[in-house]
Amino acid sequence: MSFPGAFLGGANERLLPASIPFRYFGAAAVFHVAAWLALLLGGDELPHSIGGFGWPLAALHLLTLGVLAMTAIGAALQLLPVATRQSLRAVWPARLIFWLFVPGVAALSHGMASGQELALALGAGLSSAGLLIAAALIADNLLRAGDLALVASYAWGALISLLGLLALGLVLIVDQSSGILGDQRAIVVAHLGFATYGFMGLLALGFSQILLPMFALAPAPSKRLGYGALGLALAGLVLLVAGSLGAPRLLPPAILLGLAASACHLWSMAQLMRRRMRKRLGLSFVLIRLAWALLPLSLLLALALSLNLGPARGEPLFVALLTLGWLLTFMLGILQRIVPFLASMHGARPGQPPPLPSALAPEWTTKLSFWAHLAALFLVSLGIIAGWGLLVRLGAVAGLVGALAFAVFFTTVMHRMIAKKSDGEV
């Protein structure tokens, strides 16, 4: 029986400087606040939104790029070298990515809120450059990976999806001024699928193979189910692209493949939870379990929409369940574990054991963030269903409270890590 925590052997030798991963997580915390502020401003528009410029579009990209992709970059740059036992060839590109991506996301979001073409072009260029450099660093590390074939396969699938979402995103931006697309909606569907189920989704499923067993003290999950989920997900993405770009009858089969992939993954995770040694997992795993439930729910709603059986305002509800529900909920659960865990490793003094992660994290912030996020998700979803912008705004207020609580959680962990490193006291 193998335990994925074994991949931490010699991890200290492959740790990046603390300022590298934590700058990404810190930026994600700031963009988390900004995303809820944008949704607060655009709450009345969201229930009836069918695309186009405005605050809902800006909020969506502040979330997907500023929070989710920012977190994914920071996690991948730190965790992949540890997992693959191959250090990054150089650290400076990891810093360069940050200084391209952060202003790029800010400019792109401003352009989407205002419709300013210069901000759109600048933001798209900077953020795309940052993502491409990140993809190159990750690909180089994966090419030197040893026996981590399953996680590497998920990462390769995520990188291919990243290239697809960038290409389609740039096409959509060019179309705003040129009108070259006959059916922009089809490109939007493919772009969203690549971004969420492809890039972010495959990274979430891939990192789950090593992070969740480590935090739950459980044996490695089934490789057969892991490869099965990956194969079904990739097949679904191929059909999604084909369905979006000219063969709409392929969309329902693509979604059914996605449902089958999620079933494989969730069955694997259920087995992992049954075999875990750590019984009390805290609120972070409540969030993770909720995210697991929302993944197939988002796909079922997508299937209904593809068959013209969806409810009124089903499209914005689908996007909310997909991004705020599955992806953000999962990310918050993971960050509540990984931030104190990495801080503990960085806060260790020579010759002394590292501080306990629980000693670095203030419990009240995680509780407030947890309940505020649940309230936000419920109110935003209900507001969309009812077509009532006030409920969406109230949900955004709750989300903002949760985001501020998470920001306090992050800054407190950083302060305690620095204190431990400098004087040995937390």
Summary of the structure (lengths in Angstrom):
residues: 426
radius of gyration: 20.5
end to end distance: 35.7
largest distance: 65.1
contacts: 1571
relative contact order: 0.11
helix: 82%
strand: 0%
